[in-house]
Amino acid sequence: MDAYDKDPAAGQGQVPGPGPDGGAAPEETGASGTGTTGTGANVTGANVTGTTGTGATDGSAVGETVAAPPAPAPAPAPEPRTGVAALSPRYQIGAVVALAVVAVAVCAHLGLVFLHVAPSNTLTKQHGAAVDEWVFPEFEQNWKLFAPNPLQQNVSVQVRAEVSTADGGIRTTGWYDLSAEDGRAIAGNPLPSHTRQNELRRAWDFFVATHDSEDRPVGLRGSLSETYLRRIALLRLDRNDAAGPGGVVERVQYRSRTTNVAPPSWSGEKVSGRPTVRELPWWSVAAETGGARTEAAGAAGREGGAA
């Protein structure tokens, strides 16, 4: 036997000891030799030099392929623009101008209403006419709810009309209780109309405050209150179809029926339970119904021509 038979580990891929002549053992060479198992060991073969091993048990030197760095992620797409930002510059300018106009109008309205309800001051003394012209009658404010002695009466406002019929006659309608109509529209409605709640009531309060006991207007506001009531009467009569087919309202008349609210039994206050009726004179509405009168006359002429 030679020296290699004495060392069985020499043929199993381990590094052999010194040779028989005391020299260093030769390195394993050859592509198919048994190499050292491990990771990161440098194996020098006949055909492979400086290759990093991968720990293969068959001794073959397998090179690692270095992967390319990952490509950067694409930038996220910009979010689509919405609202005013999505408009073209020309329309953006238009939208800004419109918003500015609305903001100025709202601020001016709030300022005028504030001056109307504020105590008398320098501004209201100098510009009171302009404030009243803007506020009355549509935007008038009512603060009676906070008065020490709030209103304790039920006021029913009624109206009737004198109508010219299609055949040339004149008839008078019955009384329409406008307050009762508003009450029925409000009752049981969780979101009642502001018009139903306040239009007629405020118009009547406006009339009473600007007329004397003989129902004569006091100043310009008195005449304005009459015009306002005539407009309301025509709208309500048209809603009830008071004129009928081919008819035209010529005059209207208002009356009010006022009854006191009974006081509680513990107050000891005594009030009359008898209603008070206030009947106004007839008012012509020719100025307001001029268009309707012309239309009715034209219809009558067409019917006569067809006959």
C-alpha positions in Angstrom: 0.0 0.0 0.0 1.1 3.5 -0.6 0.7 6.5 1.7 -2.8 7.5 0.3 -4.3 4.2 1.5 -3.4 5.2 5.1 -5.6 8.3 4.9 -9.1 7.4 3.8 -10.2 11.0 4.1 -8.0 11.9 1.2 -10.4 10.5 -1.3 -13.5 12.1 0.1 -13.0 15.6 -0.8 -11.0 16.7 2.2 -7.7 18.5 2.0 -4.9 15.9 2.3 -2.0 16.2 4.6 1.7 16.3 3.7 2.9 14.0 0.9 5.1 11.0 1.5 8.2 13.1 1.0 7.1 15.6 3.6 6.2 18.2 1.0 2.9 20.0 0.6 0.1 18.1 -0.8 -0.9 19.1 -4.3 -4.1 21.1 -4.9 -7.1 19.4 -6.4 -7.2 20.2 -10.1 -9.4 19.2 -12.9 -13.0 20.1 -13.9 -14.4 16.9 -12.5 -12.4 16.6 -9.2 -14.0 16.5 -5.9 -13.9 20.0 -4.4 -14.4 21.4 -1.0 -18.0 21.8 0.0 -18.8 25.2 1.3 -20.0 28.7 0.4 -17.7 31.4 -0.8 -14.6 29.0 -1.2 -12.2 29.8 -4.1 -11.6 26.8 -6.2 -8.9 26.9 -8.9 -9.4 24.3 -11.5 -7.9 23.7 -14.9 -10.6 25.7 -16.6 -12.1 27.8 -13.8 -10.2 30.4 -11.9 -11.5 32.7 -9.1 -15.1 31.5 -9.2 -17.1 31.6 -6.1 -18.5 28.3 -5.2 -22.1 27.6 -4.3 -21.6 24.7 -2.0 -22.4 22.0 -4.6 -21.6 18.5 -3.3 -20.4 17.3 -6.6 -17.4 19.7 -6.5 -18.4 21.6 -9.6 -17.7 25.3 -9.4 -20.9 27.1 -10.3 -20.7 30.9 -10.8 -23.3 33.3 -9.4 -25.0 35.7 -11.9 -25.2 39.2 -10.5 -28.8 40.5 -10.9 -29.3 44.0 -12.4 -30.7 46.6 -10.0 -34.5 47.0 -10.0 -35.9 49.6 -12.3 -37.4 52.6 -10.4 -41.2 52.5 -9.9 -43.1 54.7 -12.3 -44.4 58.0 -10.9 -48.1 57.9 -9.9 -50.5 59.5 -12.4 -51.7 63.0 -11.3 -55.3 63.0 -9.9 -57.9 64.5 -12.2 -58.9 68.0 -11.4 -62.4 68.7 -10.2 -64.6 71.7 -9.6 -63.5 75.1 -10.7 -59.9 73.8 -11.2 -61.1 71.6 -14.0 -62.4 74.6 -16.0 -60.3 76.4 -18.6 -58.7 79.7 -17.4 -61.4 81.8 -19.1 -64.2 80.0 -17.3 -62.2 80.0 -14.0 -62.1 83.8 -14.3 -65.8 83.9 -15.0 -66.6 81.7 -12.0 -64.5 83.8 -9.7 -66.2 87.0 -10.9 -69.6 85.4 -10.4 -68.8 84.3 -6.8 -67.4 87.7 -6.0 -70.6 89.4 -7.2 -72.8 87.0 -5.2 -70.6 87.5 -2.1 -70.9 91.3 -2.4 -74.7 91.1 -2.9 -75.1 88.9 0.2 -72.9 91.2 2.3 -74.8 94.3 1.1 -78.2 92.6 1.9 -77.1 91.6 5.4 -75.7 95.0 6.0 -79.0 96.7 5.0 -81.1 94.4 7.1 -78.8 95.0 10.1 -79.2 98.7 9.7 -83.0 98.2 9.5 -83.2 96.3 12.8 -80.4 98.3 14.6 -81.2 101.2 16.9 -81.2 104.7 15.3 -77.7 105.8 14.4 -75.8 108.1 12.1 -76.0 105.7 9.1 -79.7 105.1 9.5 -80.3 108.8 9.8 -78.4 109.6 6.6 -79.4 106.6 4.5 -82.7 105.6 6.1 -84.7 106.1 2.9 -82.4 103.8 0.9 -82.5 101.1 3.7 -86.3 101.2 3.8 -86.6 101.1 0.0 -84.5 97.8 0.0 -86.1 96.2 3.0 -89.8 96.9 2.6 -92.0 95.0 2.0 -90.3 91.7 1.3 -87.5 91.7 3.9 -89.2 93.5 6.7 -88.2 92.0 10.1 -90.7 91.3 12.9 -89.4 91.2 16.5 -92.8 91.0 18.2 -91.9 87.5 19.4 -89.5 89.0 21.9 -91.7 91.8 23.1 -92.8 91.9 26.8 -96.4 91.6 25.7 -96.6 89.5 22.5 -99.6 89.5 20.2 -102.6 87.8 21.8 -105.1 87.9 19.0 -106.1 85.7 16.1 -106.4 87.7 12.9 -108.2 86.2 9.9 -107.7 88.0 6.6 -110.3 87.4 3.9 -110.7 88.7 0.4 -113.4 88.8 -2.3 -113.4 90.0 -5.9 -115.7 91.7 -8.5 -115.3 89.8 -11.7 -116.3 90.7 -15.3 -117.5 87.5 -16.9 -116.9 86.4 -20.5 -120.5 87.4 -21.5 -120.0 91.0 -20.3 -121.7 90.6 -16.9 -120.4 91.5 -13.4 -120.5 89.1 -10.5 -119.1 89.2 -7.0 -117.4 86.2 -5.5 -117.7 85.0 -2.0 -115.2 85.6 0.8 -112.0 83.6 0.6 -110.4 83.0 4.0 -106.7 83.4 3.1 -105.5 82.9 6.6 -107.3 79.6 6.9 -105.7 78.5 3.6 -102.3 79.2 5.0 -103.1 77.4 8.2 -104.2 74.3 6.4 -100.9 74.4 4.3 -98.8 74.7 7.5 -100.6 72.2 9.7 -98.8 68.8 9.9 -96.0 70.1 7.6 -92.6 69.6 9.2 -91.0 72.1 6.8 -93.7 74.7 6.0 -93.1 77.4 3.4 -91.8 80.7 4.7 -94.3 82.4 2.3 -97.2 80.6 3.8 -96.2 81.5 7.3 -95.4 85.2 6.9 -96.4 86.7 3.5 -100.0 87.5 4.3 -99.5 88.2 8.0 -96.7 90.7 7.4 -98.5 92.3 4.5 -101.5 92.9 6.8 -99.4 94.2 9.6 -97.7 96.5 7.2 -101.1 97.9 6.0 -102.4 98.4 9.6 -99.2 100.3 10.6 -99.3 102.7 7.7 -103.0 103.6 7.6 -105.2 105.6 10.0 -108.5 104.6 11.5 -110.3 105.7 8.3 -108.1 103.4 6.2 -106.3 106.3 4.6 -102.6 105.8 3.8 -100.1 107.7 5.7 -97.2 108.6 3.4 -95.6 106.7 0.6 -95.4 103.5 2.6 -99.1 103.4 3.0 -99.6 103.4 -0.8 -96.9 100.7 -1.1 -98.7 98.5 1.4 -102.0 98.7 -0.6 -100.1 97.7 -3.8 -98.6 94.8 -2.0 -102.0 93.6 -0.7 -103.5 93.9 -4.2 -100.8 91.7 -5.7 -101.3 89.1 -3.0 -105.1 89.1 -3.6 -104.7 88.5 -7.3 -102.3 85.7 -6.8 -104.6 83.9 -4.3 -107.7 84.5 -6.3 -106.0 83.1 -9.4 -104.9 80.1 -7.4 -108.6 79.5 -6.5 -109.8 80.2 -10.1 -112.1 82.9 -8.7 -112.6 84.6 -12.1 -113.6 81.5 -13.9 -113.3 80.8 -17.6 -112.9 84.0 -19.6 -113.4 86.2 -16.5 -111.2 89.0 -15.3 -110.9 90.4 -11.8 -111.8 94.1 -11.8 -111.8 95.0 -8.1 -110.9 93.3 -4.8 -111.9 94.0 -1.2 -110.3 92.9 2.0 -111.7 92.4 5.5 -110.2 91.2 8.7 -111.8 89.3 11.6 -110.0 89.7 14.9 -110.7 87.6 18.0 -108.8 87.8 21.3 -107.0 84.7 22.6 -108.6 83.6 25.8 -106.3 84.2 28.8 -105.4 81.3 31.2 -107.7 80.8 34.1 -105.1 81.7 36.7 -104.3 85.1 35.2 -107.6 86.8 36.2 -107.5 88.8 33.0 -110.8 89.6 31.3 -111.1 90.0 27.5 -114.0 90.2 25.1 -114.7 87.1 23.1 -116.6 89.1 20.5 -114.8 89.3 17.1 -114.0 92.6 15.6 -114.5 93.0 11.8 -112.6 95.6 9.7 -113.8 95.9 6.1 -111.7 97.9 3.6 -113.1 99.7 0.6 -113.0 98.2 -2.9 -109.7 98.6 -4.7 -109.4 98.6 -8.5 -106.8 96.2 -9.9 -106.9 97.5 -13.5 -103.2 98.3 -13.5 -102.3 94.8 -12.4 -104.8 93.0 -14.7 -104.3 95.0 -17.8 -102.7 92.1 -19.7 -105.4 89.7 -18.6 -108.1 92.1 -19.7 -106.5 92.6 -23.1 -106.2 88.8 -23.5 -109.8 88.3 -22.6 -111.0 90.9 -25.0 -109.0 89.3 -27.8 -110.5 85.9 -27.0 -114.0 87.4 -27.1 -113.2 89.1 -30.5 -112.0 85.8 -31.9 -115.1 84.0 -30.8 -117.3 86.7 -32.3 -115.4 86.6 -35.6 -115.8 82.8 -35.7 -119.5 83.1 -35.1 
